[in-house]
Amino acid sequence: MKPHQISAQAPRRKRRQRVGRGEGAGKGKTSGRGTLGQGARSGTNAYPGFEGGQTRLLMRFPGRRGFTNARFKRDYQPVNVGSLNVFPAGSVVGPDELRGRGLIEPGLFKILAHGELEHPLTVRAPKFSAAAKAKIEDAGGAVEELHA
């Protein structure tokens, strides 16, 4: 390395731009605020989504109305009738068996009617769709509803 190849080290922190100190400083006159209007005044605090006093978009939509039953909501994991074919014919399929095969995680689940059941099974679950009950019974199986 030669003396003419040495450059000054970059400063650790960039100096702040001093505004309103003349046109020669680069941010003189209006200090980067444009001309007139709310943004040009001191003390402005227009929040994101502010529309100059007009009712903001978020408040114009009706989506904030209504009732949500979040406190007492129950989430059921879906288990399709077609996925019950992994169990041998005539076996009893309950929460423990489904958990053992990795079809559900601990918690509530519901048997739904997607797919076809190829052999009779006795299925125990907290909830069934009407079509799922019909498919299990048509295959010669039985349905037992558990209390959640």
FIDOKE-343920 format. One record per atom (N, C-alpha, C, CB): residue number from 1; residue in one letter; y, x, z. Coordinates in pm, whole numbers. Glycine has a CB too. Layout:
N
 seq type     py     px     pz
 NUM    a      Y      X      Z
...
This chain:
148
 seq type     py     px     pz
   1    m   -118     85      0
   1    m      0      0      0
   1    m    124     89      0
   1    m      0    -96    122
   2    k    222     48    -75
   2    k    345    125    -85
   2    k    460     46    -25
   2    k    376    161   -233
   3    p    566    114     13
   3    p    678     44     79
   3    p    735    -74     -1
   3    p    790    142    106
   4    h    733    -65   -134
   4    h    790   -174   -212
   4    h    695   -295   -223
   4    h    825   -124   -351
   5    q    570   -281   -174
   5    q    474   -392   -178
   5    q    473   -474    -48
   5    q    335   -338   -205
   6    i    545   -424     52
   6    i    548   -494    180
   6    i    648   -610    170
   6    i    586   -398    296
   7    s    603   -729    211
   7    s    693   -844    212
   7    s    713   -888    356
   7    s    637   -962    123
   8    a    818   -959    379
   8    a    846  -1007    514
   8    a    739  -1108    555
   8    a    989  -1069    523
   9    q    703  -1101    683
   9    q    604  -1195    734
   9    q    664  -1335    737
   9    q    555  -1153    875
  10    a    582  -1436    703
  10    a    630  -1574    705
  10    a    666  -1613    850
  10    a    523  -1672    647
  11    p    775  -1688    868
  11    p    811  -1726   1004
  11    p    705  -1819   1065
  11    p    950  -1796   1006
  12    r    690  -1812   1196
  12    r    590  -1894   1263
  12    r    623  -2043   1250
  12    r    580  -1855   1411
  13    r    748  -2077   1259
  13    r    787  -2217   1248
  13    r    907  -2226   1154
  13    r    821  -2277   1388
  14    k    900  -2323   1063
  14    k   1009  -2339    967
  14    k   1131  -2395   1039
  14    k    966  -2432    851
  15    r   1250  -2344   1007
  15    r   1372  -2392   1070
  15    r   1402  -2534   1022
  15    r   1491  -2298   1039
  16    r   1453  -2616   1113
  16    r   1483  -2754   1075
  16    r   1604  -2757    982
  16    r   1509  -2840   1200
  17    q   1606  -2855    894
  17    q   1717  -2871    800
  17    q   1835  -2933    874
  17    q   1676  -2958    678
  18    r   1949  -2864    875
  18    r   2069  -2918    941
  18    r   2141  -3006    840
  18    r   2164  -2802    992
  19    v   2152  -3134    873
  19    v   2210  -3229    779
  19    v   2356  -3256    813
  19    v   2131  -3359    780
  20    g   2430  -3296    710
  20    g   2571  -3332    729
  20    g   2660  -3212    753
  20    g   2585  -3426    845
  21    r   2629  -3097    692
  21    r   2707  -2975    711
  21    r   2765  -2924    579
  21    r   2622  -2867    777
  22    g   2802  -3018    491
  22    g   2865  -2979    365
  22    g   2769  -2978    249
  22    g   2928  -2844    378
  23    e   2825  -2996    129
  23    e   2743  -3002      8
  23    e   2670  -2871    -20
  23    e   2829  -3038   -112
  24    g   2728  -2762     18
  24    g   2666  -2632     -7
  24    g   2539  -2612     73
  24    g   2763  -2521     25
  25    a   2521  -2684    183
  25    a   2403  -2669    268
  25    a   2282  -2745    213
  25    a   2434  -2718    409
  26    g   2304  -2830    113
  26    g   2192  -2901     50
  26    g   2170  -3041    102
  26    g   2068  -2824     68
  27    k   2218  -3073    220
  27    k   2203  -3208    275
  27    k   2337  -3251    333
  27    k   2089  -3215    383
  28    g   2437  -3250    250
  28    g   2570  -3287    297
  28    g   2600  -3432    265
  28    g   2676  -3197    235
  29    k   2723  -3472    283
  29    k   2773  -3607    255
  29    k   2687  -3715    321
  29    k   2778  -3629    105
  30    t   2590  -3775    251
  30    t   2514  -3886    310
  30    t   2392  -3837    388
  30    t   2470  -3984    201
  31    s   2370  -3708    396
  31    s   2263  -3647    476
  31    s   2123  -3695    439
  31    s   2287  -3676    622
  32    g   2099  -3725    311
  32    g   1967  -3765    267
  32    g   1932  -3910    295
  32    g   1866  -3679    330
  33    r   2032  -3990    339
  33    r   2005  -4128    374
  33    r   2038  -4226    262
  33    r   2084  -4166    497
  34    g   2085  -4179    150
  34    g   2128  -4270     44
  34    g   2263  -4329     79
  34    g   2023  -4381     22
  35    t   2302  -4433      8
  35    t   2433  -4491     35
  35    t   2419  -4633     85
  35    t   2520  -4487    -90
  36    l   2489  -4664    190
  36    l   2499  -4798    247
  36    l   2364  -4857    288
  36    l   2565  -4889    148
  37    g   2368  -4973    348
  37    g   2245  -5041    388
  37    g   2201  -5001    528
  37    g   2135  -5011    291
  38    q   2099  -5070    577
  38    q   2053  -5050    714
  38    q   2005  -4908    739
  38    q   1942  -5148    746
  39    g   1936  -4850    641
  39    g   1883  -4715    660
  39    g   1987  -4608    669
  39    g   1791  -4682    550
  40    a   2107  -4635    621
  40    a   2214  -4536    625
  40    a   2284  -4535    760
  40    a   2315  -4564    515
  41    r   2267  -4637    841
  41    r   2335  -4648    969
  41    r   2258  -4574   1079
  41    r   2354  -4794   1008
  42    s   2330  -4540   1184
  42    s   2262  -4477   1297
  42    s   2194  -4585   1380
  42    s   2361  -4394   1385
  43    g   2088  -4547   1448
  43    g   2020  -4641   1536
  43    g   1927  -4738   1464
  43    g   2119  -4718   1613
  44    t   1893  -4714   1340
  44    t   1803  -4804   1269
  44    t   1660  -4782   1317
  44    t   1814  -4782   1115
  45    n   1588  -4889   1332
  45    n   1446  -4877   1370
  45    n   1365  -4983   1297
  45    n   1428  -4889   1524
  46    a   1377  -4987   1167
  46    a   1303  -5084   1088
  46    a   1156  -5042   1089
  46    a   1359  -5094    940
  47    y   1070  -5127   1145
  47    y    929  -5096   1161
  47    y    856  -5112   1028
  47    y    866  -5186   1268
  48    p    736  -5057   1015
  48    p    660  -5073    892
  48    p    634  -5222    867
  48    p    526  -4995    898
  49    g    660  -5268    748
  49    g    642  -5409    715
  49    g    768  -5492    732
  49    g    533  -5468    799
  50    f    877  -5431    781
  50    f   1003  -5504    797
  50    f   1060  -5535    660
  50    f   1105  -5422    882
  51    e   1104  -5659    640
  51    e   1153  -5701    509
  51    e   1298  -5747    516
  51    e   1066  -5812    454
  52    g   1378  -5681    595
  52    g   1520  -5710    600
  52    g   1553  -5842    665
  52    g   1575  -5709    463
  53    g   1471  -5891    752
  53    g   1496  -6017    820
  53    g   1418  -6133    761
  53    g   1641  -6048    815
  54    q   1368  -6117    639
  54    q   1280  -6219    579
  54    q   1149  -6219    657
  54    q   1255  -6191    426
  55    t   1084  -6334    669
  55    t    955  -6341    738
  55    t    858  -6247    669
  55    t    899  -6487    740
  56    r    804  -6155    746
  56    r    721  -6051    685
  56    r    588  -6106    635
  56    r    696  -5939    784
  57    l    529  -6034    541
  57    l    408  -6077    472
  57    l    297  -6112    570
  57    l    362  -5969    377
  58    l    278  -6031    671
  58    l    171  -6054    767
  58    l    184  -6190    834
  58    l    171  -5944    872
  59    m    306  -6233    861
  59    m    327  -6360    929
  59    m    319  -6479    833
  59    m    461  -6359    999
  60    r    331  -6452    702
  60    r    328  -6562    605
  60    r    186  -6608    574
  60    r    396  -6518    475
  61    f     87  -6528    606
  61    f    -51  -6565    578
  61    f   -108  -6649    691
  61    f   -137  -6440    557
  62    p   -196  -6744    658
  62    p   -249  -6834    761
  62    p   -368  -6777    837
  62    p   -289  -6963    699
  63    g   -411  -6656    809
  63    g   -535  -6603    865
  63    g   -536  -6584   1014
  63    g   -565  -6475    802
  64    r   -420  -6590   1077
  64    r   -415  -6565   1221
  64    r   -439  -6691   1303
  64    r   -280  -6506   1258
  65    r   -456  -6805   1235
  65    r   -479  -6930   1305
  65    r   -627  -6947   1337
  65    r   -428  -7048   1223
  66    g   -655  -7050   1417
  66    g   -793  -7091   1434
  66    g   -855  -7043   1564
  66    g   -873  -7042   1321
  67    f   -985  -7062   1571
  67    f  -1060  -7038   1693
  67    f  -1170  -6937   1664
  67    f  -1120  -7169   1749
  68    t  -1186  -6839   1751
  68    t  -1300  -6748   1741
  68    t  -1376  -6752   1871
  68    t  -1253  -6602   1708
  69    n  -1504  -6764   1861
  69    n  -1589  -6775   1979
  69    n  -1644  -6638   2015
  69    n  -1705  -6875   1954
  70    a  -1558  -6537   2018
  70    a  -1602  -6399   2038
  70    a  -1668  -6378   2173
  70    a  -1484  -6305   2024
  71    r  -1624  -6451   2273
  71    r  -1675  -6429   2408
  71    r  -1822  -6469   2420
  71    r  -1593  -6507   2508
  72    f  -1861  -6578   2355
  72    f  -1998  -6627   2367
  72    f  -2079  -6609   2239
  72    f  -1996  -6774   2406
  73    k  -2029  -6528   2147
  73    k  -2096  -6508   2019
  73    k  -2230  -6438   2039
  73    k  -2007  -6426   1923
  74    r  -2330  -6480   1962
  74    r  -2461  -6415   1965
  74    r  -2491  -6361   1827
  74    r  -2572  -6514   2013
  75    d  -2523  -6235   1818
  75    d  -2559  -6173   1690
  75    d  -2711  -6165   1680
  75    d  -2496  -6031   1677
  76    y  -2765  -6225   1576
  76    y  -2909  -6222   1551
  76    y  -2940  -6122   1441
  76    y  -2960  -6363   1514
  77    q  -3041  -6040   1464
  77    q  -3086  -5947   1360
  77    q  -3177  -6024   1264
  77    q  -3161  -5823   1422
  78    p  -3160  -6007   1134
  78    p  -3245  -6081   1039
  78    p  -3380  -6013   1018
  78    p  -3174  -6096    906
  79    v  -3486  -6093   1016
  79    v  -3619  -6045    982
  79    v  -3673  -6141    877
  79    v  -3715  -6036   1109
  80    n  -3703  -6090    759
  80    n  -3750  -6176    650
  80    n  -3901  -6198    658
  80    n  -3713  -6115    516
  81    v  -3944  -6315    613
  81    v  -4086  -6351    614
  81    v  -4166  -6249    534
  81    v  -4107  -6493    556
  82    g  -4111  -6201    425
  82    g  -4181  -6104    340
  82    g  -4213  -5974    412
  82    g  -4099  -6075    218
  83    s  -4133  -5935    510
  83    s  -4157  -5810    582
  83    s  -4265  -5825    689
  83    s  -4027  -5759    646
  84    l  -4313  -5948    712
  84    l  -4420  -5969    811
  84    l  -4558  -5940    753
  84    l  -4415  -6113    863
  85    n  -4566  -5911    622
  85    n  -4695  -5881    558
  85    n  -4756  -5750    606
  85    n  -4678  -5876    409
  86    v  -4681  -5668    680
  86    v  -4734  -5542    731
  86    v  -4834  -5565    844
  86    v  -4619  -5451    780
  87    f  -4833  -5684    903
  87    f  -4925  -5716   1012
  87    f  -5056  -5772    956
  87    f  -4861  -5816   1111
  88    p  -5170  -5741   1020
  88    p  -5298  -5793    969
  88    p  -5310  -5944    985
  88    p  -5415  -5725   1041
  89    a  -5394  -6005    904
  89    a  -5411  -6150    905
  89    a  -5459  -6198   1042
  89    a  -5511  -6194    796
  90    g  -5403  -6310   1087
  90    g  -5444  -6371   1212
  90    g  -5382  -6311   1337
  90    g  -5590  -6363   1223
  91    s  -5299  -6209   1323
  91    s  -5241  -6146   1442
  91    s  -5121  -6225   1494
  91    s  -5198  -6002   1410
  92    v  -5089  -6199   1620
  92    v  -4974  -6261   1683
  92    v  -4857  -6163   1673
  92    v  -5003  -6299   1833
  93    v  -4747  -6209   1615
  93    v  -4631  -6123   1592
  93    v  -4517  -6171   1682
  93    v  -4588  -6124   1441
  94    g  -4479  -6086   1776
  94    g  -4370  -6117   1867
  94    g  -4267  -6006   1867
  94    g  -4423  -6141   2010
  95    p  -4172  -6011   1960
  95    p  -4066  -5910   1966
  95    p  -4119  -5767   1984
  95    p  -3971  -5942   2080
  96    d  -4222  -5751   2068
  96    d  -4276  -5616   2093
  96    d  -4340  -5557   1968
  96    d  -4378  -5620   2207
  97    e  -4414  -5640   1894
  97    e  -4479  -5592   1771
  97    e  -4376  -5556   1664
  97    e  -4576  -5700   1716
  98    l  -4272  -5639   1652
  98    l  -4167  -5611   1554
  98    l  -4092  -5482   1589
  98    l  -4068  -5729   1545
  99    r  -4066  -5464   1718
  99    r  -3998  -5342   1764
  99    r  -4085  -5220   1739
  99    r  -3961  -5353   1914
 100    g  -4215  -5236   1761
 100    g  -4310  -5126   1739
 100    g  -4315  -5080   1595
 100    g  -4449  -5167   1783
 101    r  -4298  -5171   1502
 101    r  -4297  -5137   1359
 101    r  -4160  -5097   1308
 101    r  -4348  -5255   1278
 102    g  -4057  -5102   1396
 102    g  -3922  -5063   1356
 102    g  -3848  -5168   1275
 102    g  -3928  -4937   1276
 103    l  -3895  -5295   1281
 103    l  -3828  -5401   1205
 103    l  -3704  -5455   1277
 103    l  -3926  -5515   1179
 104    i  -3702  -5442   1410
 104    i  -3585  -5485   1487
 104    i  -3554  -5383   1595
 104    i  -3608  -5623   1551
 105    e  -3433  -5392   1648
 105    e  -3394  -5315   1766
 105    e  -3393  -5414   1882
 105    e  -3253  -5244   1747
 106    p  -3390  -5366   2005
 106    p  -3388  -5461   2117
 106    p  -3272  -5559   2103
 106    p  -3378  -5387   2250
 107    g  -3299  -5685   2130
 107    g  -3196  -5788   2117
 107    g  -3251  -5912   2047
 107    g  -3076  -5734   2040
 108    l  -3162  -6003   2013
 108    l  -3200  -6128   1949
 108    l  -3228  -6108   1800
 108    l  -3092  -6233   1969
 109    f  -3320  -6186   1747
 109    f  -3349  -6179   1604
 109    f  -3385  -6318   1554
 109    f  -3465  -6079   1575
 110    k  -3378  -6334   1422
 110    k  -3408  -6463   1360
 110    k  -3496  -6439   1238
 110    k  -3278  -6538   1321
 111    i  -3597  -6522   1223
 111    i  -3686  -6511   1108
 111    i  -3626  -6592    993
 111    i  -3832  -6562   1143
 112    l  -3605  -6526    880
 112    l  -3546  -6589    761
 112    l  -3650  -6597    650
 112    l  -3422  -6510    713
 113    a  -3623  -6677    547
 113    a  -3725  -6716    450
 113    a  -3736  -6627    326
 113    a  -3700  -6854    407
 114    h  -3670  -6515    321
 114    h  -3676  -6432    200
 114    h  -3814  -6366    188
 114    h  -3565  -6324    201
 115    g  -3875  -6378     72
 115    g  -4007  -6319     49
 115    g  -4117  -6422     71
 115    g  -4029  -6200    141
 116    e  -4242  -6378     51
 116    e  -4358  -6467     65
 116    e  -4454  -6408    169
 116    e  -4431  -6486    -71
 117    l  -4514  -6495    248
 117    l  -4615  -6453    345
 117    l  -4751  -6469    280
 117    l  -4605  -6537    478
 118    e  -4831  -6361    279
 118    e  -4957  -6361    205
 118    e  -5078  -6403    288
 118    e  -4981  -6225    149
 119    h  -5065  -6402    420
 119    h  -5180  -6442    505
 119    h  -5127  -6508    633
 119    h  -5269  -6317    540
 120    p  -5215  -6582    704
 120    p  -5169  -6655    823
 120    p  -5136  -6563    940
 120    p  -5275  -6755    866
 121    l  -5028  -6593   1007
 121    l  -4985  -6520   1127
 121    l  -4930  -6620   1228
 121    l  -4877  -6412   1092
 122    t  -4940  -6583   1356
 122    t  -4870  -6659   1460
 122    t  -4744  -6582   1490
 122    t  -4960  -6679   1589
 123    v  -4629  -6642   1464
 123    v  -4501  -6572   1478
 123    v  -4424  -6629   1596
 123    v  -4417  -6583   1347
 124    r  -4385  -6540   1688
 124    r  -4304  -6578   1804
 124    r  -4165  -6517   1787
 124    r  -4370  -6531   1938
 125    a  -4062  -6602   1792
 125    a  -3925  -6553   1776
 125    a  -3828  -6651   1842
 125    a  -3889  -6535   1625
 126    p  -3707  -6602   1877
 126    p  -3607  -6691   1937
 126    p  -3553  -6794   1839
 126    p  -3493  -6609   1993
 127    k  -3546  -6760   1709
 127    k  -3489  -6852   1609
 127    k  -3564  -6839   1478
 127    k  -3337  -6823   1588
 128    f  -3572  -6950   1406
 128    f  -3631  -6955   1272
 128    f  -3540  -7038   1183
 128    f  -3776  -7014   1275
 129    s  -3532  -7001   1056
 129    s  -3467  -7092    962
 129    s  -3572  -7197    924
 129    s  -3413  -7015    834
 130    a  -3527  -7313    883
 130    a  -3620  -7422    848
 130    a  -3714  -7380    735
 130    a  -3542  -7549    808
 131    a  -3660  -7309    637
 131    a  -3742  -7265    524
 131    a  -3846  -7162    567
 131    a  -3653  -7207    412
 132    a  -3810  -7075    663
 132    a  -3904  -6974    713
 132    a  -4019  -7041    787
 132    a  -3832  -6873    806
 133    k  -3989  -7143    869
 133    k  -4094  -7218    939
 133    k  -4191  -7277    838
 133    k  -4033  -7331   1028
 134    a  -4136  -7338    733
 134    a  -4220  -7400    631
 134    a  -4310  -7298    563
 134    a  -4133  -7472    528
 135    k  -4257  -7181    530
 135    k  -4336  -7078    461
 135    k  -4449  -7026    550
 135    k  -4246  -6961    418
 136    i  -4421  -7006    679
 136    i  -4525  -6956    771
 136    i  -4635  -7060    786
 136    i  -4464  -6921    909
 137    e  -4596  -7186    801
 137    e  -4696  -7293    818
 137    e  -4774  -7319    689
 137    e  -4628  -7422    864
 138    d  -4708  -7302    573
 138    d  -4778  -7318    444
 138    d  -4883  -7210    423
 138    d  -4678  -7315    328
 139    a  -4859  -7092    480
 139    a  -4956  -6982    467
 139    a  -5070  -6997    566
 139    a  -4886  -6847    488
 140    g  -5066  -7102    650
 140    g  -5174  -7126    747
 140    g  -5144  -7070    884
 140    g  -5302  -7068    696
 141    g  -5022  -7023    905
 141    g  -4984  -6964   1034
 141    g  -4922  -7065   1127
 141    g  -4888  -6852   1013
 142    a  -4877  -7013   1242
 142    a  -4816  -7098   1343
 142    a  -4682  -7037   1386
 142    a  -4911  -7116   1467
 143    v  -4593  -7124   1433
 143    v  -4460  -7083   1474
 143    v  -4441  -7116   1622
 143    v  -4350  -7152   1388
 144    e  -4397  -7017   1701
 144    e  -4367  -7040   1843
 144    e  -4224  -6994   1868
 144    e  -4468  -6964   1937
 145    e  -4141  -7088   1915
 145    e  -4002  -7054   1941
 145    e  -3985  -7006   2084
 145    e  -3911  -7174   1913
 146    l  -3933  -6886   2101
 146    l  -3908  -6829   2234
 146    l  -3771  -6870   2280
 146    l  -3922  -6675   2233
 147    h  -3750  -6878   2409
 147    h  -3618  -6907   2463
 147    h  -3544  -6776   2480
 147    h  -3626  -6986   2597
 148    a  -3422  -6768   2424
 148    a  -3345  -6643   2426
 148    a  -3299  -6612   2568
 148    a  -3224  -6652   2331
